[in-house]
């Protein structure tokens, strides 16, 4: 049955990795939940971060390696919206685009994964254990508590990383808990790494949906998909990162928590070797989310965190 030519089709630009496709399909289903007769199609886009599976992300310019081409598809009207993992989306928004949708957040912590059939946690890893993670944030926080660990780069989609672990290239790898759960791989989680050991990345486990800022039709739909508390949390976190002038791959971690109308934000900044660590905490009305993020960043800078970020 052909769609009604009078009904506009919403086109979602997405990376074609397994997790990105899950996210795009989830948003498609959410759109059709609130607008049952709305046709939606997916437009696959290849990004630099997807094409280059060898060079460390921190050496690729870091910011925007998984988002630029997807955003360009929306600006060029090849698609109507882009679905991002918010932790990959630069805090400086692109002219012409609006971050119009932020759905309810998934579990936001990181997960330690050991080879298949093995059990344990960070304390059970042997001295000098090889840890697979390309994230400077994860590396620095792990080295802060276990300076004996050996940090090793790892690239590829989730299945590729798990295969490399099971084949013995690493003793453990670190992945986002949310991604594993979204792909039905929660059985692979050996232990969850949360604060104070491991603070999540800015925007971790949240999705960000961008559309053209003049596309009121799509904006109205995305507003229906958004969760107010999650939006406040990520506004605070992204404000912290933006004030620090740090990229989304810098060794910066944060945790937000909302209680009634109050928002609390914790921020940490570490040196690349994990030796130095600065921590600040601010709280206040949820309506002042961005101001709280900025305040927390300012306190971190006053403690000396700015000098650490200059090293990256």
N, C-alpha and C positions, 0 to 999 in steps of 0.2 A: 504494500500500500504506500503510495507516494505521499510525502508530507505536504500539507497545505502550503502553496507558494506564498501565501500572505503571512505565514508564521515565520518569524526570524529564527534561524538556527544559531545557537551560541557555540562558538568554536573555542576549545580550550587548548592553548599551547602548552606542551609539556615535554620535558626530557623523556627519553625512552628507556631509562633504567627501570628495573623491576619495581623499586620503591616509588619512583616518580610516577609510574603508570598506576600504581595502587592509589596514590594521592589524587591523581587526575580523575580516575574512575570514581573515587569516593566523592569528589566535588560534583561530578556529573550526577551521581545518584542523589546527592543533597539538593541540587538544583531541581531535579525532577520530583523530589519529595515535596518541595514547597510550590513548585509549578508543574503539576503532573503531566500536562500536555506540551511541555517545552522540549523541542528537539535539541539535542546536544551532540557534538562530535569532537573527537580528539585530533589534534594536529601535532605530530611528532617533530621535535626540534633537537638537533645535535649541538651541544655546547662544547667549548674548548676543554672544560674539565672532563667531559665524557670522552672526547677524542684522544686526549693525552692521558694515558693510564700509567705513565712512568715518572714524569717529573713531579717532585713534591709540590703540593698545593701552595705551600708557603713561598715557593720560588716561582710561581706562575702569576705573581701579582696579587694572588689570593682573592681580593675583592671582586666579586662578579663573575668568576670563572664558570659558575653553574647557572647564571641568570641572564647575562647580557643578550644572548641570542634569542632566548624565550621572550624577553621584554621587547626586543626589536620586532618580533613577529606580531605582537599586539600593536605596537606603534605604527607598523606598516599595514595594519588592518588585514593581515593574513589570519589573525585570530582575534578573539574578543576579550579573552582573559588569560592570565598565566597563573599557574599554581606553583608555589615555591615552598620548600622547607624554609621557615622564617630564619633559621640560623644561617642560611646561605645568602640571605637577601641583604645587600648593603644598606646601611642606615640612611645614606643619602639617596632619597628617592629620585627616580628619573623624571625629568620634565615631561609632562603630558600623561603621566600614569598616576593612578590613585590606588593606595592600599585599602581597598574597599571591603575586603572580607577577611575575617580572622575567626574561624570556627573554634569550638571547644577544644582545649588542649588535651593531648594524650599524656601518659606518664613521662616525666621529663628527665629522668636520670640516665646515667651511663651504665653499661653492663659489662662485666668481665666475663669472657667466654673462654673456656678451656677446651682442649681437644675432645672429640666425641667420647662419651662414656666416662670422662674424668669429672670429678667433683672437687670443689675447693673455693677459696676466696683469696684475696690479696695476701693475707698472712701466710697462706700455704705455698705460695710460689717460692721456688728455690732461689738462692742467691744468684744473681746474674741472669735470671730468666729473661727470655726474649719476648718483648711486648710489641705487637703490631698495632700501630696507630700513627696516622699522619697529622694528627691534631696537636699543635703546640700547647694548647690549653690542657689536653689530657696528659701529654708528656710531662709538662712542668708540675702538674699536681701529683702525678704518680711519683716523680722523682723527689718531691718534697717529703713524702712519707717513706719512700723506698729508693734511696739514692743508688742502691746496688743494681737496680733493674736496668736492662739494656733496651733502649728504645729503638725501634726499627720502623721504617716507612712501610706502609701498605696501601695499595690502591685497588680499585675494582669494585664491582657491586657486592652486595651482601653475600650471595652464594659463592662468588670467587674468593672472598676473604675467608669464609668458613672452610672452603676446600683447602686453601693454603695452610690454614691452621691445622686441619686434620691430617694433612700430608707431612706435617712436622717442620714447616718453615718457621713457625713461631711456637712459643710455649703458651701464649695467651694473646687474645686480641681484645680491643675495646670497641664496642659499637653502642649506638643509642638504643636504649630500651624500647622507645616508641617504634623505631623501625622494625625491630625484631618482632614485636607484638603485632604490628600491622601486617607483616608477612606470614604470621602464624608460626613463627620460629621461637616463641617464648621458652620452649623446652631447652633451648641451647644456652639460656642464661645461667651461668654458674653462680654469680652473685651480683647484686645491684650496688653500684658505687654512688653514694650520695654524700652531701656535706656532713662533716667538715672535710672529709677526704677529697671529694670530687664535686665541685660546683658545676652545674650544667652550663652550656653555652647560651648566649643571648638568643632568645626565641626558640630554644630547643623544644622539640615535640609539638610546636605550633605550626600551623599552615598559614601562609599569607597569600591572598589572592589579589592580584593587580588587574585593573582594567583601565581603559582610557578615561581620563578625568572628565571628558565631555559626554561619556556614554551613560546617561542617566538610567536607561533601560536595564543595563547590566548592574549598575550600582544599586538599584532598588532590590534586585534579587539577592545580591551578595550581602546586603544589610540584613536580610532575613536569615542568612546562614551564620551570622556572626554571634559570638558570645561576648557579652560585655566585660566580664571579669578577665577573660583571656586577653581581650584587646587592651585593657588597662595594664595588665602585667607586661605585655610585650612593648607597650609604649614606654613604660618605665625602664625596661631592660635596654631597649634600643637607644633611649635617651642617654643612659649611662655610657654605652659604647660610643655613641656619637660625640659626647662631651670629652671622652678620653682620647678621641681621634684615633681609635684603634680599629683595625679591620676585623672582619668576622672570623678570621683564623688566628687572631692574636691570643696570647695566654691570659684571657679574661674570662672569669666565670661569674655567674650571678644566680640568685634565687629570689623569687618574689612569692609572697603569700598574702592573700586577702582574707581579712576577718571582718565581717559586717561591712562597714564603709571605710575600713582602714587598710592601707597597703604598706607592707614592709618589704624593703629590698636590701639584700646583701650583695656586695660586690667584692671580688678578689682579683688581684693582679699579681702575677708571679714572674720571676726571672726565668730565662730559658732552661737553666739548670735546676730550677725548683728550690734553690737555697733561700732566696728572698721571697717573702709573701706578704702582701698588704691586704687587709680586710677592713671594710667599712660597712655600716648598717644604718639605714634611715627608715623612718616610717611617718605616715601622715595620711590625710584624706585621700581616698581613691581618686577623687576628682583632680588631684594634683600629681597624677602618676608621672608625667614627664618631668615636672619640677623635682620630684623625689629622686628620679634617676640621675638628673644633673647634680643634685646635691650630694648624692652618694659618690659620684665620679669626682666631684670637687674635693671631697674628703680624702679619697684615695690619692689624688694628686698631692694634697698637702702632706700626706704621710710619706710620699716619695715615689709613688707608683709611676709618675710620668717619666722618670729616668729609666725605669725598667722597660717601658714601652718604646723608648727611643732605640733600644737595642734590636728592634725587629723591623 
